[in-house]
Amino acid sequence: MRTSLRTLTLVLAALGLVALGASISRQVAGGAFSLALALPVVVWLGLDAAVVEGAVAAAAVGVVLDAAAGGPAGLCVFLSVMLFLASRAAAGTFDAESLLGFALLSGVGTLLFGLAAILLTRYVSPAEEAPGWGLAGRVVVEALLTALCAPGVRWVLDRLAAPFHGEDPGLLR
């Protein structure tokens, strides 16, 4: 029960962060840049959640991102689960628990998420409708801005998930 409530709380936080990122980018620059504030949630899941809980929550965050993006259904779900798995794998190579490490992991994850979205959309779209690689510059800016915002997102997520941490009976640590 505690795990499902935490997952629901994190998905609702991702929904709020998607709305916040969209409103900030609209108000500050008229949509000239974008913020992927929900992707640090997926990275946080990769560092803090168990495999099944994290994969389900990452897929739910991907559904939120799919709904917000309006692109091909399932693209953000797939990429979110891949980002979750990559975050789990990369967390052991450096200190991802520090704020700088978390920001770096979130920035690189956002960059790879955006470039993979362009690549996969180009692969399945007709040539005249496929997105151009000119969007890669926008993805780089999005990754940098998301990396700058990631420590604040992590602070919020740590506060939201704190009531759900506790001793799990029967687990050896």
N, CA, C and O atoms as a DFTB+ gen file, in Angstrom:
692 C
 N C O
     1  1       0.820      -1.192       0.000
     2  2       0.000       0.000       0.000
     3  2       0.865       1.257       0.000
     4  3       0.576       2.221      -0.709
     5  1       1.932       1.235       0.804
     6  2       2.817       2.387       0.893
     7  2       3.489       2.668      -0.457
     8  3       3.646       3.826      -0.844
     9  1       3.882       1.613      -1.167
    10  2       4.541       1.769      -2.457
    11  2       3.598       2.354      -3.494
    12  3       3.994       3.228      -4.266
    13  1       2.362       1.888      -3.522
    14  2       1.424       2.404      -4.519
    15  2       1.061       3.861      -4.232
    16  3       0.854       4.634      -5.166
    17  1       0.982       4.245      -2.971
    18  2       0.719       5.645      -2.644
    19  2       1.900       6.532      -3.035
    20  3       1.715       7.655      -3.504
    21  1       3.101       6.023      -2.839
    22  2       4.284       6.791      -3.245
    23  2       4.324       6.946      -4.759
    24  3       4.634       8.022      -5.271
    25  1       4.010       5.873      -5.471
    26  2       3.994       5.940      -6.934
    27  2       2.959       6.944      -7.422
    28  3       3.240       7.748      -8.312
    29  1       1.774       6.900      -6.846
    30  2       0.724       7.847      -7.223
    31  2       1.145       9.282      -6.916
    32  3       0.905      10.184      -7.720
    33  1       1.762       9.497      -5.777
    34  2       2.234      10.834      -5.411
    35  2       3.271      11.340      -6.398
    36  3       3.234      12.507      -6.785
    37  1       4.198      10.480      -6.813
    38  2       5.235      10.885      -7.757
    39  2       4.677      11.164      -9.151
    40  3       5.146      12.070      -9.840
    41  1       3.680      10.388      -9.565
    42  2       3.065      10.639     -10.876
    43  2       2.299      11.960     -10.849
    44  3       2.332      12.715     -11.820
    45  1       1.616      12.240      -9.753
    46  2       0.924      13.530      -9.623
    47  2       1.926      14.681      -9.574
    48  3       1.669      15.755     -10.118
    49  1       3.058      14.458      -8.927
    50  2       4.111      15.477      -8.925
    51  2       4.635      15.707     -10.333
    52  3       4.892      16.847     -10.720
    53  1       4.797      14.634     -11.107
    54  2       5.250      14.772     -12.494
    55  2       4.235      15.548     -13.323
    56  3       4.610      16.365     -14.164
    57  1       2.958      15.297     -13.088
    58  2       1.914      16.041     -13.789
    59  2       2.005      17.531     -13.461
    60  3       1.910      18.380     -14.347
    61  1       2.188      17.831     -12.193
    62  2       2.352      19.228     -11.797
    63  2       3.609      19.856     -12.377
    64  3       3.600      21.025     -12.763
    65  1       4.691      19.087     -12.441
    66  2       5.934      19.612     -13.002
    67  2       5.835      19.838     -14.507
    68  3       6.433      20.781     -15.026
    69  1       5.093      18.995     -15.211
    70  2       4.866      19.221     -16.643
    71  2       4.122      20.542     -16.846
    72  3       4.476      21.341     -17.713
    73  1       3.089      20.757     -16.036
    74  2       2.321      22.008     -16.132
    75  2       3.186      23.210     -15.769
    76  3       3.122      24.245     -16.432
    77  1       3.995      23.076     -14.717
    78  2       4.871      24.175     -14.308
    79  2       5.897      24.493     -15.387
    80  3       6.124      25.662     -15.700
    81  1       6.522      23.463     -15.959
    82  2       7.501      23.680     -17.017
    83  2       6.896      24.335     -18.245
    84  3       7.515      25.208     -18.854
    85  1       5.689      23.921     -18.614
    86  2       5.024      24.522     -19.779
    87  2       4.663      25.976     -19.515
    88  3       4.822      26.823     -20.394
    89  1       4.184      26.270     -18.322
    90  2       3.790      27.655     -18.028
    91  2       5.010      28.561     -17.911
    92  3       4.959      29.714     -18.337
    93  1       6.110      28.060     -17.341
    94  2       7.328      28.879     -17.254
    95  2       7.870      29.173     -18.637
    96  3       8.226      30.315     -18.927
    97  1       7.942      28.171     -19.495
    98  2       8.483      28.406     -20.835
    99  2       7.581      29.330     -21.646
   100  3       8.067      30.096     -22.479
   101  1       6.291      29.265     -21.411
   102  2       5.361      30.156     -22.126
   103  2       5.472      31.591     -21.618
   104  3       5.488      32.532     -22.411
   105  1       5.550      31.761     -20.300
   106  2       5.587      33.105     -19.726
   107  2       6.932      33.790     -19.918
   108  3       6.974      34.995     -20.167
   109  1       8.014      33.063     -19.811
   110  2       9.334      33.681     -19.862
   111  2       9.758      33.986     -21.297
   112  3      10.238      35.086     -21.570
   113  1       9.596      33.059     -22.197
   114  2      10.125      33.254     -23.544
   115  2       9.105      32.997     -24.639
   116  3       9.480      32.892     -25.807
   117  1       7.841      32.893     -24.302
   118  2       6.835      32.674     -25.324
   119  2       6.931      31.323     -25.997
   120  3       6.452      31.161     -27.120
   121  1       7.539      30.346     -25.339
   122  2       7.666      29.008     -25.906
   123  2       8.930      28.806     -26.715
   124  3       9.042      27.811     -27.431
   125  1       9.896      29.728     -26.623
   126  2      11.138      29.601     -27.387
   127  2      12.012      28.461     -26.869
   128  3      12.848      27.940     -27.608
   129  1      11.831      28.075     -25.624
   130  2      12.552      26.952     -25.058
   131  2      11.561      26.108     -24.282
   132  3      10.430      26.528     -24.038
   133  1      11.984      24.937     -23.901
   134  2      11.110      24.068     -23.112
   135  2      11.876      23.532     -21.909
   136  3      13.105      23.461     -21.913
   137  1      11.129      23.162     -20.893
   138  2      11.685      22.567     -19.686
   139  2      11.086      21.180     -19.510
   140  3       9.866      21.021     -19.543
   141  1      11.917      20.201     -19.330
   142  2      11.442      18.833     -19.110
   143  2      11.555      18.514     -17.627
   144  3      12.358      17.667     -17.235
   145  1      10.768      19.177     -16.808
   146  2      10.872      19.021     -15.358
   147  2      10.392      17.665     -14.870
   148  3      10.677      17.295     -13.731
   149  1       9.678      16.918     -15.683
   150  2       9.227      15.587     -15.265
   151  2      10.320      14.533     -15.445
   152  3      10.250      13.471     -14.826
   153  1      11.311      14.799     -16.267
   154  2      12.362      13.794     -16.472
   155  2      13.251      13.600     -15.244
   156  3      13.689      12.475     -15.003
   157  1      13.541      14.649     -14.448
   158  2      14.252      14.372     -13.195
   159  2      13.466      13.468     -12.240
   160  3      14.062      12.819     -11.381
   161  1      12.152      13.418     -12.377
   162  2      11.365      12.476     -11.575
   163  2      11.742      11.048     -11.962
   164  3      11.892      10.191     -11.092
   165  1      11.894      10.789     -13.245
   166  2      12.272       9.454     -13.713
   167  2      13.692       9.116     -13.257
   168  3      13.968       7.984     -12.859
   169  1      14.588      10.097     -13.316
   170  2      15.955       9.875     -12.844
   171  2      15.947       9.601     -11.342
   172  3      16.670       8.725     -10.869
   173  1      15.141      10.337     -10.595
   174  2      15.028      10.128      -9.150
   175  2      14.515       8.716      -8.860
   176  3      14.983       8.056      -7.933
   177  1      13.558       8.265      -9.653
   178  2      13.059       6.895      -9.494
   179  2      14.168       5.883      -9.732
   180  3      14.246       4.868      -9.040
   181  1      15.023       6.156     -10.704
   182  2      16.133       5.257     -10.979
   183  2      17.105       5.151      -9.821
   184  3      17.762       4.125      -9.646
   185  1      17.198       6.206      -9.031
   186  2      18.109       6.207      -7.891
   187  2      17.466       5.690      -6.613
   188  3      18.163       5.168      -5.744
   189  1      16.152       5.825      -6.482
   190  2      15.511       5.589      -5.189
   191  2      14.508       4.440      -5.169
   192  3      14.291       3.844      -4.113
   193  1      13.898       4.115      -6.289
   194  2      12.802       3.145      -6.289
   195  2      13.300       1.734      -6.602
   196  3      14.358       1.539      -7.199
   197  1      12.506       0.773      -6.181
   198  2      12.765      -0.616      -6.555
   199  2      12.473      -0.794      -8.049
   200  3      11.857       0.072      -8.671
   201  1      12.906      -1.888      -8.606
   202  2      12.814      -2.069     -10.055
   203  2      11.371      -2.038     -10.553
   204  3      11.058      -1.288     -11.478
   205  1      10.496      -2.831      -9.962
   206  2       9.115      -2.904     -10.457
   207  2       8.386      -1.590     -10.201
   208  3       7.725      -1.060     -11.094
   209  1       8.505      -1.061      -8.976
   210  2       7.852       0.206      -8.663
   211  2       8.362       1.320      -9.580
   212  3       7.572       2.113     -10.093
   213  1       9.664       1.380      -9.783
   214  2      10.245       2.418     -10.629
   215  2       9.833       2.301     -12.083
   216  3       9.556       3.307     -12.736
   217  1       9.791       1.077     -12.595
   218  2       9.397       0.890     -13.995
   219  2       7.936       1.266     -14.209
   220  3       7.593       1.887     -15.215
   221  1       7.076       0.892     -13.265
   222  2       5.652       1.252     -13.386
   223  2       5.479       2.757     -13.271
   224  3       4.733       3.355     -14.046
   225  1       6.159       3.375     -12.312
   226  2       6.052       4.826     -12.148
   227  2       6.641       5.559     -13.353
   228  3       6.085       6.566     -13.792
   229  1       7.758       5.069     -13.895
   230  2       8.351       5.691     -15.080
   231  2       7.413       5.589     -16.278
   232  3       7.295       6.534     -17.058
   233  1       6.749       4.451     -16.425
   234  2       5.768       4.311     -17.513
   235  2       4.599       5.263     -17.313
   236  3       4.101       5.836     -18.282
   237  1       4.152       5.442     -16.073
   238  2       3.052       6.379     -15.804
   239  2       3.481       7.818     -16.083
   240  3       2.694       8.607     -16.607
   241  1       4.719       8.165     -15.737
   242  2       5.231       9.497     -16.080
   243  2       5.308       9.646     -17.596
   244  3       5.036      10.723     -18.126
   245  1       5.674       8.581     -18.291
   246  2       5.695       8.605     -19.753
   247  2       4.323       8.828     -20.348
   248  3       4.197       9.510     -21.365
   249  1       3.283       8.264     -19.732
   250  2       1.912       8.502     -20.198
   251  2       1.566       9.980     -20.046
   252  3       0.949      10.571     -20.932
   253  1       1.965      10.575     -18.923
   254  2       1.739      12.013     -18.705
   255  2       2.476      12.820     -19.768
   256  3       1.919      13.765     -20.326
   257  1       3.724      12.455     -20.051
   258  2       4.498      13.171     -21.068
   259  2       3.913      12.981     -22.463
   260  3       3.890      13.918     -23.261
   261  1       3.437      11.760     -22.761
   262  2       2.781      11.520     -24.050
   263  2       1.548      12.405     -24.214
   264  3       1.329      12.987     -25.277
   265  1       0.752      12.500     -23.163
   266  2      -0.453      13.318     -23.227
   267  2      -0.105      14.790     -23.405
   268  3      -0.799      15.510     -24.124
   269  1       0.960      15.239     -22.758
   270  2       1.355      16.648     -22.870
   271  2       1.993      16.958     -24.220
   272  3       1.809      18.050     -24.759
   273  1       2.740      16.005     -24.765
   274  2       3.462      16.251     -26.013
   275  2       2.566      16.154     -27.235
   276  3       2.768      16.877     -28.211
   277  1       1.593      15.280     -27.193
   278  2       0.712      15.120     -28.337
   279  2       1.370      14.397     -29.495
   280  3       0.873      14.460     -30.619
   281  1       2.458      13.723     -29.252
   282  2       3.156      12.991     -30.308
   283  2       2.626      11.582     -30.436
   284  3       1.502      11.288     -30.029
   285  1       3.443      10.712     -31.003
   286  2       3.016       9.318     -31.133
   287  2       2.794       8.673     -29.763
   288  3       3.619       8.809     -28.860
   289  1       1.691       7.986     -29.627
   290  2       1.375       7.352     -28.345
   291  2       2.381       6.249     -28.048
   292  3       2.669       5.416     -28.908
   293  1       2.909       6.244     -26.844
   294  2       3.843       5.226     -26.414
   295  2       5.305       5.611     -26.540
   296  3       6.162       4.948     -25.957
   297  1       5.612       6.663     -27.283
   298  2       7.006       7.067     -27.459
   299  2       7.622       7.496     -26.126
   300  3       8.694       7.016     -25.757
   301  1       6.961       8.381     -25.414
   302  2       7.490       8.866     -24.131
   303  2       7.439       7.785     -23.058
   304  3       8.262       7.787     -22.142
   305  1       6.486       6.865     -23.156
   306  2       6.437       5.752     -22.204
   307  2       7.690       4.895     -22.372
   308  3       8.369       4.577     -21.396
   309  1       7.986       4.530     -23.599
   310  2       9.175       3.728     -23.887
   311  2      10.436       4.450     -23.447
   312  3      11.289       3.865     -22.780
   313  1      10.559       5.726     -23.821
   314  2      11.767       6.476     -23.487
   315  2      11.893       6.711     -21.982
   316  3      13.008       6.752     -21.463
   317  1      10.785       6.863     -21.277
   318  2      10.838       7.045     -19.828
   319  2      11.332       5.781     -19.129
   320  3      12.142       5.856     -18.204
   321  1      10.854       4.641     -19.561
   322  2      11.321       3.385     -18.965
   323  2      12.796       3.169     -19.299
   324  3      13.550       2.687     -18.453
   325  1      13.219       3.513     -20.506
   326  2      14.631       3.395     -20.859
   327  2      15.479       4.358     -20.030
   328  3      16.583       4.004     -19.616
   329  1      14.975       5.575     -19.781
   330  2      15.694       6.527     -18.939
   331  2      15.787       6.019     -17.509
   332  3      16.817       6.187     -16.857
   333  1      14.722       5.401     -17.018
   334  2      14.748       4.806     -15.677
   335  2      15.839       3.747     -15.584
   336  3      16.626       3.745     -14.638
   337  1      15.887       2.852     -16.560
   338  2      16.886       1.782     -16.544
   339  2      18.303       2.331     -16.707
   340  3      19.234       1.852     -16.059
   341  1      18.467       3.326     -17.565
   342  2      19.783       3.941     -17.752
   343  2      20.224       4.679     -16.489
   344  3      21.411       4.693     -16.164
   345  1      19.294       5.283     -15.786
   346  2      19.626       5.975     -14.538
   347  2      20.096       4.978     -13.483
   348  3      21.043       5.242     -12.742
   349  1      19.436       3.850     -13.424
   350  2      19.857       2.805     -12.467
   351  2      21.257       2.311     -12.814
   352  3      22.080       2.081     -11.928
   353  1      21.519       2.149     -14.105
   354  2      22.824       1.649     -14.528
   355  2      23.926       2.692     -14.313
   356  3      25.031       2.351     -13.893
   357  1      23.626       3.942     -14.597
   358  2      24.635       4.993     -14.499
   359  2      24.879       5.454     -13.070
   360  3      25.917       6.052     -12.784
   361  1      23.953       5.189     -12.182
   362  2      24.089       5.667     -10.805
   363  2      25.307       5.077     -10.109
   364  3      25.865       5.707      -9.210
   365  1      25.721       3.908     -10.498
   366  2      26.867       3.277      -9.865
   367  2      28.209       3.771     -10.369
   368  3      29.225       3.519      -9.722
   369  1      28.254       4.461     -11.490
   370  2      29.529       4.878     -12.061
   371  2      30.075       6.154     -11.444
   372  3      31.279       6.399     -11.506
   373  1      29.216       6.970     -10.849
   374  2      29.662       8.191     -10.182
   375  2      28.681       8.509      -9.065
   376  3      27.694       7.797      -8.884
   377  1      28.940       9.551      -8.332
   378  2      28.120       9.889      -7.175
   379  2      26.838      10.597      -7.622
   380  3      26.756      11.825      -7.599
   381  1      25.858       9.819      -8.021
   382  2      24.592      10.390      -8.493
   383  2      23.717      10.851      -7.336
   384  3      22.714      11.530      -7.557
   385  1      24.076      10.495      -6.111
   386  2      23.293      10.929      -4.949
   387  2      23.552      12.386      -4.593
   388  3      22.721      13.008      -3.931
   389  1      24.682      12.949      -5.014
   390  2      24.967      14.360      -4.741
   391  2      24.112      15.228      -5.665
   392  3      23.602      14.752      -6.680
   393  1      23.959      16.497      -5.308
   394  2      23.148      17.393      -6.134
   395  2      23.767      17.602      -7.508
   396  3      23.055      17.634      -8.512
   397  1      25.085      17.744      -7.558
   398  2      25.752      17.919      -8.845
   399  2      25.617      16.664      -9.706
   400  3      25.354      16.758     -10.905
   401  1      25.795      15.492      -9.098
   402  2      25.637      14.246      -9.836
   403  2      24.218      14.054     -10.343
   404  3      24.007      13.603     -11.469
   405  1      23.240      14.401      -9.502
   406  2      21.845      14.287      -9.916
   407  2      21.541      15.244     -11.066
   408  3      20.847      14.881     -12.015
   409  1      22.066      16.476     -10.976
   410  2      21.856      17.454     -12.053
   411  2      22.502      16.973     -13.346
   412  3      21.912      17.094     -14.420
   413  1      23.706      16.431     -13.246
   414  2      24.391      15.913     -14.430
   415  2      23.637      14.743     -15.042
   416  3      23.455      14.680     -16.258
   417  1      23.204      13.824     -14.202
   418  2      22.452      12.666     -14.700
   419  2      21.130      13.096     -15.326
   420  3      20.722      12.539     -16.345
   421  1      20.458      14.074     -14.732
   422  2      19.199      14.577     -15.293
   423  2      19.423      15.292     -16.618
   424  3      18.633      15.136     -17.549
   425  1      20.494      16.073     -16.710
   426  2      20.796      16.778     -17.958
   427  2      21.143      15.830     -19.093
   428  3      20.647      15.981     -20.210
   429  1      21.988      14.864     -18.810
   430  2      22.365      13.889     -19.842
   431  2      21.159      13.030     -20.213
   432  3      20.959      12.713     -21.386
   433  1      20.356      12.652     -19.219
   434  2      19.148      11.875     -19.496
   435  2      18.162      12.638     -20.364
   436  3      17.555      12.068     -21.271
   437  1      18.002      13.931     -20.085
   438  2      17.106      14.763     -20.895
   439  2      17.628      14.893     -22.319
   440  3      16.854      14.841     -23.275
   441  1      18.940      15.063     -22.461
   442  2      19.537      15.161     -23.793
   443  2      19.317      13.875     -24.591
   444  3      18.906      13.921     -25.750
   445  1      19.590      12.740     -23.971
   446  2      19.403      11.467     -24.670
   447  2      17.928      11.189     -24.952
   448  3      17.591      10.647     -26.005
   449  1      17.054      11.554     -24.024
   450  2      15.613      11.389     -24.212
   451  2      15.158      12.181     -25.447
   452  3      14.452      11.648     -26.303
   453  1      15.562      13.441     -25.532
   454  2      15.155      14.291     -26.654
   455  2      15.717      13.826     -27.991
   456  3      15.004      13.790     -28.994
   457  1      17.003      13.471     -27.999
   458  2      17.608      13.005     -29.254
   459  2      17.015      11.674     -29.704
   460  3      16.814      11.451     -30.898
   461  1      16.735      10.789     -28.747
   462  2      16.103       9.512     -29.105
   463  2      14.688       9.729     -29.619
   464  3      14.241       9.022     -30.522
   465  1      13.979      10.700     -29.052
   466  2      12.628      11.004     -29.543
   467  2      12.674      11.495     -30.986
   468  3      11.843      11.101     -31.805
   469  1      13.639      12.351     -31.297
   470  2      13.780      12.831     -32.679
   471  2      14.130      11.667     -33.599
   472  3      13.536      11.514     -34.666
   473  1      15.092      10.849     -33.187
   474  2      15.529       9.729     -34.013
   475  2      14.399       8.738     -34.276
   476  3      14.180       8.329     -35.416
   477  1      13.685       8.354     -33.225
   478  2      12.606       7.378     -33.404
   479  2      11.444       7.948     -34.218
   480  3      10.830       7.235     -35.012
   481  1      11.144       9.230     -34.019
   482  2      10.069       9.849     -34.798
   483  2      10.465       9.965     -36.265
   484  3       9.634       9.761     -37.150
   485  1      11.734      10.293     -36.529
   486  2      12.209      10.340     -37.920
   487  2      12.155       8.959     -38.570
   488  3      11.877       8.837     -39.763
   489  1      12.419       7.925     -37.781
   490  2      12.453       6.567     -38.313
   491  2      11.077       6.098     -38.766
   492  3      10.969       5.395     -39.772
   493  1      10.030       6.471     -38.046
   494  2       8.698       5.962     -38.360
   495  2       7.842       6.932     -39.164
   496  3       6.732       6.582     -39.564
   497  1       8.335       8.148     -39.410
   498  2       7.541       9.154     -40.118
   499  2       7.931       9.228     -41.584
   500  3       9.071       8.935     -41.943
   501  1       6.992       9.615     -42.426
   502  2       7.357       9.877     -43.818
   503  2       8.372      11.022     -43.890
   504  3       8.384      11.897     -43.024
   505  1       9.203      11.015     -44.898
   506  2      10.300      11.972     -44.998
   507  2       9.823      13.427     -44.945
   508  3      10.491      14.273     -44.350
   509  1       8.683      13.721     -45.557
   510  2       8.206      15.106     -45.587
   511  2       7.608      15.566     -44.257
   512  3       7.447      16.766     -44.036
   513  1       7.282      14.634     -43.378
   514  2       6.702      14.988     -42.078
   515  2       7.662      14.767     -40.916
   516  3       7.344      15.129     -39.783
   517  1       8.810      14.190     -41.167
   518  2       9.759      13.863     -40.102
   519  2      10.371      15.136     -39.518
   520  3      10.639      16.085     -40.255
   521  1      10.594      15.165     -38.212
   522  2      11.246      16.339     -37.616
   523  2      12.693      16.431     -38.062
   524  3      13.366      15.414     -38.234
   525  1      13.165      17.643     -38.245
   526  2      14.536      17.842     -38.694
   527  2      15.518      17.814     -37.543
   528  3      15.144      17.978     -36.382
   529  1      16.784      17.604     -37.883
   530  2      17.817      17.582     -36.852
   531  2      18.116      18.975     -36.330
   532  3      18.904      19.125     -35.397
   533  1      17.502      19.998     -36.914
   534  2      17.634      21.349     -36.384
   535  2      17.055      21.480     -34.980
   536  3      17.387      22.413     -34.249
   537  1      16.196      20.550     -34.611
   538  2      15.635      20.547     -33.258
   539  2      16.653      20.117     -32.210
   540  3      16.407      20.272     -31.014
   541  1      17.786      19.582     -32.636
   542  2      18.793      19.107     -31.676
   543  2      19.335      20.253     -30.833
   544  3      19.649      20.054     -29.659
   545  1      19.452      21.432     -31.396
   546  2      19.892      22.594     -30.614
   547  2      18.911      22.933     -29.516
   548  3      19.302      23.293     -28.406
   549  1      17.654      22.817     -29.826
   550  2      16.610      23.051     -28.824
   551  2      16.651      21.995     -27.716
   552  3      16.391      22.296     -26.551
   553  1      16.976      20.768     -28.088
   554  2      17.094      19.686     -27.109
   555  2      18.279      19.955     -26.177
   556  3      18.188      19.691     -24.978
   557  1      19.382      20.474     -26.708
   558  2      20.550      20.792     -25.885
   559  2      20.203      21.881     -24.867
   560  3      20.570      21.778     -23.696
   561  1      19.498      22.920     -25.311
   562  2      19.079      23.988     -24.395
   563  2      18.131      23.428     -23.331
   564  3      18.248      23.768     -22.153
   565  1      17.203      22.580     -23.743
   566  2      16.276      21.959     -22.798
   567  2      17.031      21.127     -21.760
   568  3      16.692      21.157     -20.577
   569  1      18.051      20.387     -22.197
   570  2      18.830      19.561     -21.275
   571  2      19.595      20.428     -20.275
   572  3      19.654      20.102     -19.089
   573  1      20.176      21.521     -20.743
   574  2      20.907      22.416     -19.837
   575  2      19.979      23.059     -18.809
   576  3      20.307      23.113     -17.624
   577  1      18.832      23.541     -19.253
   578  2      17.884      24.164     -18.334
   579  2      17.300      23.153     -17.350
   580  3      17.081      23.474     -16.182
   581  1      17.054      21.948     -17.816
   582  2      16.543      20.906     -16.929
   583  2      17.592      20.526     -15.901
   584  3      17.258      20.289     -14.740
   585  1      18.856      20.461     -16.303
   586  2      19.930      20.155     -15.352
   587  2      20.038      21.235     -14.288
   588  3      20.320      20.935     -13.127
   589  1      19.817      22.485     -14.670
   590  2      19.856      23.580     -13.694
   591  2      18.698      23.494     -12.699
   592  3      18.855      23.847     -11.530
   593  1      17.554      23.034     -13.152
   594  2      16.368      22.941     -12.293
   595  2      16.307      21.633     -11.509
   596  3      15.532      21.526     -10.558
   597  1      17.106      20.640     -11.886
   598  2      17.014      19.303     -11.287
   599  2      17.228      19.275      -9.771
   600  3      16.512      18.539      -9.091
   601  1      18.179      20.041      -9.200
   602  2      18.310      19.993      -7.733
   603  2      17.051      20.462      -7.004
   604  3      16.709      19.915      -5.956
   605  1      16.365      21.452      -7.536
   606  2      15.110      21.892      -6.931
   607  2      14.023      20.842      -7.036
   608  3      13.247      20.645      -6.102
   609  1      13.969      20.169      -8.175
   610  2      12.995      19.090      -8.356
   611  2      13.306      17.953      -7.384
   612  3      12.402      17.362      -6.793
   613  1      14.583      17.658      -7.229
   614  2      14.953      16.589      -6.297
   615  2      14.556      16.947      -4.867
   616  3      14.071      16.087      -4.132
   617  1      14.752      18.185      -4.468
   618  2      14.374      18.619      -3.130
   619  2      12.875      18.398      -2.908
   620  3      12.468      17.898      -1.860
   621  1      12.061      18.770      -3.893
   622  2      10.609      18.584      -3.789
   623  2      10.265      17.094      -3.701
   624  3       9.443      16.696      -2.876
   625  1      10.885      16.279      -4.539
   626  2      10.588      14.844      -4.539
   627  2      11.008      14.184      -3.228
   628  3      10.311      13.306      -2.719
   629  1      12.145      14.606      -2.685
   630  2      12.565      14.053      -1.393
   631  2      11.556      14.382      -0.300
   632  3      11.297      13.555       0.575
   633  1      10.987      15.579      -0.343
   634  2       9.997      15.971       0.668
   635  2       8.671      15.237       0.466
   636  3       8.008      14.870       1.436
   637  1       8.289      15.026      -0.779
   638  2       7.033      14.317      -1.055
   639  2       7.117      12.836      -0.700
   640  3       6.137      12.250      -0.240
   641  1       8.276      12.235      -0.910
   642  2       8.418      10.793      -0.676
   643  2       8.803      10.464       0.755
   644  3       8.759       9.297       1.145
   645  1       9.178      11.454       1.544
   646  2       9.631      11.196       2.919
   647  2       8.604      10.442       3.768
   648  3       8.998       9.533       4.498
   649  1       7.310      10.771       3.712
   650  2       6.367      10.017       4.554
   651  2       6.233       8.542       4.180
   652  3       5.741       7.745       4.979
   653  1       6.661       8.177       2.986
   654  2       6.494       6.804       2.528
   655  2       7.711       5.934       2.799
   656  3       7.679       4.728       2.558
   657  1       8.786       6.538       3.299
   658  2       9.964       5.753       3.651
   659  2       9.772       5.194       5.048
   660  3       9.273       5.883       5.938
   661  1      10.153       3.998       5.230
   662  2      10.040       3.369       6.532
   663  2      10.662       2.001       6.475
   664  3      11.190       1.575       5.447
   665  1      10.591       1.341       7.564
   666  2      11.135       0.000       7.633
   667  2      10.209      -0.968       6.911
   668  3       8.998      -0.956       7.133
   669  1      10.764      -1.790       6.064
   670  2      10.005      -2.845       5.392
   671  2      10.231      -4.146       6.148
   672  3      11.349      -4.660       6.173
   673  1       9.185      -4.684       6.764
   674  2       9.381      -5.910       7.537
   675  2       9.794      -7.066       6.636
   676  3       9.263      -7.255       5.542
   677  1      10.754      -7.829       7.132
   678  2      11.173      -9.016       6.396
   679  2      12.322      -8.785       5.449
   680  3      12.822      -9.747       4.865
   681  1      12.776      -7.534       5.263
   682  2      13.881      -7.276       4.366
   683  2      15.162      -7.143       5.159
   684  3      15.198      -6.451       6.176
   685  1      16.202      -7.795       4.706
   686  2      17.515      -7.666       5.315
   687  2      18.275      -6.576       4.600
   688  3      18.248      -6.505       3.372
   689  1      18.949      -5.732       5.342
   690  2      19.724      -4.651       4.715
   691  2      21.166      -4.785       5.046
   692  3      21.978      -3.969       4.610
